[in-house]
Amino acid sequence: MAQLITSLTNPRIKHAVALRDKKTRDSDDLMLVEGYDDLSLAVTCLPGLRALFFCPALIKLAATDAQAFRATCSRAGAELIEVTEPVFRKIAYRDGPDGWLAVAPRPAFTLDRLPPLKEHPLLIVAERVEKPGNLGAILRTADAAGADAVIVCDPIADLTNPNVVRASIGALFSVPVATASNAETLAWLRARGIALLATTPAATQSFTDLDLTGPLAILVGEEKYGLSRFWLEQADVRALIPMSGKVNSLNVSVSAALLVYEAVKQRGQRTPKR
């Protein structure tokens, strides 16, 4: 039987709202996951949910499907909490909420938690990406392309920011992810014999002319300045993304997608599996 909350000032509601703030997420080691699609991945990939808030007035699923999903979340450890529409809109952070929001444990984003790599791994290394939407889009691309891991170096955007989760459509939970310093990441990659690919306007070869079939980490940098000198100097291969227009750069998530899918194409995998 689900608990019913109708008060906007209920402590559980106040705590859910507080989890939008990084300070609270850090201190409580918790995060928010909103939306049926994102939660469907979270419930299978995270070790256990803490609470599931649901609002029947906003849920579009058939009653039997909604009941089955609540049961799935309950088996994953979530306390079921029914709320009224005004209460749900208070805790929701999305426009047009679909009536599902969970409090979940924050994953440990450490290099030692990454799974063993296959023979010719494909990784994305994202340095100092600032905008949550871009970081989420990179994770979404990594999932779709079957990349083995994403390493976020010297992060500015918090991986548990609700907007990262939203932009990733749940890929934050399905893709192996770690955060580390530049130096830690470099040492980890070198120890595993993974080549580093950086893009720069100073390169002479297009990324499509390079062999991307070996163990590879694709390096992408922050939105305003691109990759730091650290990574440009450490890169084993430097590539050019040809541009014919007047702008001088691509969005970081677009650059990552171009490079990752070229690597996937060369490896002869249309829909690779991890």
PENORZI-V593581 format. One record per backbone hydrogen bond with DSSP energy under -1.0 kcal/mol. NH is the residue of the N-H (numbers start at 1). CO is the residue of the C=O. If there is no record, write none. Layout:
nh | co
NH | CO
NH | CO
This chain:
nh | co
3 | 80
5 | 82
10 | 7
14 | 10
15 | 11
16 | 12
17 | 13
18 | 14
19 | 15
20 | 17
21 | 18
25 | 21
26 | 22
27 | 23
28 | 24
29 | 25
31 | 104
33 | 102
35 | 100
39 | 35
40 | 36
41 | 37
42 | 38
43 | 39
45 | 41
46 | 42
49 | 76
50 | 103
51 | 103
52 | 79
53 | 101
54 | 81
55 | 99
58 | 55
59 | 55
66 | 62
67 | 63
68 | 64
69 | 65
70 | 66
71 | 67
72 | 68
73 | 69
74 | 70
75 | 71
76 | 72
77 | 74
78 | 73
79 | 50
81 | 52
82 | 3
83 | 54
84 | 5
88 | 84
89 | 85
90 | 86
91 | 87
92 | 88
101 | 53
102 | 33
103 | 51
104 | 31
106 | 29
110 | 108
113 | 110
114 | 111
123 | 216
124 | 149
125 | 218
126 | 151
127 | 220
128 | 153
135 | 131
136 | 132
137 | 133
138 | 134
139 | 135
140 | 136
141 | 137
142 | 138
143 | 139
144 | 140
145 | 141
147 | 142
148 | 122
150 | 176
151 | 124
152 | 178
153 | 126
154 | 180
157 | 129
161 | 158
164 | 161
165 | 161
166 | 162
167 | 163
168 | 164
169 | 166
170 | 165
171 | 168
173 | 170
175 | 171
178 | 150
179 | 109
180 | 152
185 | 181
186 | 182
187 | 183
188 | 184
189 | 185
190 | 186
191 | 187
193 | 190
194 | 189
195 | 215
197 | 217
198 | 237
200 | 239
203 | 200
207 | 240
209 | 206
216 | 121
217 | 195
218 | 123
219 | 197
220 | 125
226 | 222
232 | 228
233 | 229
234 | 230
235 | 231
236 | 196
237 | 196
239 | 198
240 | 205
255 | 251
256 | 252
257 | 253
258 | 254
259 | 255
260 | 256
261 | 257
262 | 258
263 | 259
264 | 260
265 | 261
266 | 262
267 | 263
268 | 265
269 | 264
